[in-house]
Amino acid sequence: MGQVADSESAYSELEAVLTALARNPRLAKLLKFVSERSLQGRTEEINEYSIATEVFDRSKATFDGSTDSIVRVETFRLRKRLKEYYETEGKNHAVVISLPVRSYVPEFHCRNVSLEVSLPSPISQATDLRTAPFDSLAAEGSKDLVETTIHVNNHTRSDNRRKRIWVYGWVYGLAGIALLIVLGFGAREFVLRTRPAHPENLTAAGTRNDTRLAAPANAAHVPLRLLVGYQGSPKIDSSGAYWEADRYFSGGAAFERPHLPVSRTSDPMLFDQWRTGDFSYDIPLAPGPYELHLFFVATPPEDFKTQFFNVSANGELLLSNFNINADALGTNIADEKVFKEIHPDKDGYLHLKFFIGRSAPSLNAIEILPGLPHRQQPVRLVMQPTAVRDHIGNLWHSDNYFSNGATNDQPRTVSGTPDPNLYAWERYGHFTYSIPVDTRGRYTLVLHFAELYWAPETPGSVGVGSRVFRVYCNGSTLLDDFDIFKEAGTQRALTKTFHHLRPSQEGKLDITFDPIVNYATVSAIEVIDESE
């Protein structure tokens, strides 16, 4: 398959395929949903939950991918139908749409194209545009210089064009030679005009303020999620996001982690492997800000006193004398570090280096998200087994970063909100959340509550005082003697908002839910960076 198709060509091909799928509206609707979001750069919305609820009208409150396989079945049918289409009626199309195995994100590629040019002697003997130094120019931008006969999958579109090439060959061939002379004399000027800015323009660790640089030809598709040390098929996390096999690395050694439980994560598969030693990652990225997430876990036996290493981005330290055990507060506890406004270096690559301090570094996973200027992406969690999208389109990820507590068995109906699905479940008990954030920010925390248990049909006394608890964040009291029923009644949405929260030294918002009467509870948590 050839290079990635441009947006205009991809949309044109999508229309053609949708027309061909008119007799199968289910497959057409599925292809339209995943293709449009992919072309709009909204790939984080392409997951099993979103497809099930928005394409196949499954209930947002009750859909469970482990028991309902409609998305996987219909995706398999669509993948098969696309293959058949491009073997028959679409065999001469210049653009091909495909669905990679184990993925819901479509790809749009140009077919391999060969160029055949007939020029009269002696130029035809001396110059072959397929192998000349300016072959890429002839293939991509020389429509005004040379008329060509293009073969797509060895199917000739027009023999008549060869005749026109023979007539105009001398004229355009000489024009091509003149162009080479101009390019030769102008190359130095071009390089000087496009040379990246001096490294002193770096504004923070791993960041740049120069966004005029061109994207590398092999720029990674973002969001990019890598399972470090893993070399198998892609895996899907609890919110439907895809994690790929390890790539872009050099150095170090990969190992499989011992099969020990990992706390504070709903996705232990992120920590099944790791890379250790002196190693680095060189990741090609288009210009612009990104958000970097690094995932670690300390595995016993780890010596707290000696396990220190360093991490840099584009030569600037991100983590100095980093100790996973100290940062996560123990072994077998998931640890995530977040860095906002990360930019590729002047060569178009993000250079991450993990190097020895007192001990060898280790890493379990890397996530690179589209960034916001100066701000971290909002963190939105629902205390549910699957992700939820609210009425304005925000994606709320399934429950994560918690320790202790339990969730209810069945969703409940909640009023007083345009998003009852956010409140249909709860985590209850005596529990904590440790939510990773960039240490440089100040944050707004929004807690979403509903009284789901003490409802009128519940045996025993119901009313004020049935549930009372406290909420702390990094040692400061946010709520004391808090009674949901007293403020909102039963099965009715209630939010509490807190501003200017400072993260811990480890880059966490540590939120504790402390019971006073019966269990504490929460249904959803939202964290918003206040930076301008």
Buried (B, 14 or more C-beta within 10 A) or exposed (E): EEEBBEEEBBBBBBEBBBEBBEEBEBBBBBBBBBBBBBBEEBBBBBBBBBBBBBBBEBEBBEBEBEEBEBBBEBBEBBBEBBEEBBEEEBEEBBBBBBBEEEBBBBBBBBBEBEBBBBBEEEBBEEBEBEEBEBBEBBBEEBEEBBBBBBBBBEEEEEEEBBEEBEEBBEEBBEBBEEBBEEEEEEEEEEEEEEEBEEEEEBEBBBBBEBEEBEBBEEBBBBBBBBBBBBEEEBBBBBBBBBBBBBEBBEEBEBBEBEEEEBBBBBBBBBBBBBBBBBBBBBBBBBBBBBBBBBBBBBBEEBEEEEBBBBBBBBEBBBBEEBBBBBBBBBBBBBBBBBBBBBBBBBEBBBBBBBBEBEBBBBBBBBBBBBBBEBBBBBBBBBBBBBBBBBEEEEBBBBBBBBBEBEBBEEBBEBEEBEBBBBBBBBBBBEBBBBBBBBBBBEBBBBBBBBBBBBEEEEEEEBEEBBBBBBBBBBEEEBBEEBBBBBEBBBBBBBBBEBEEBBBBEBBBBBBBBBBBEBBBBBBBBBBBBEBE
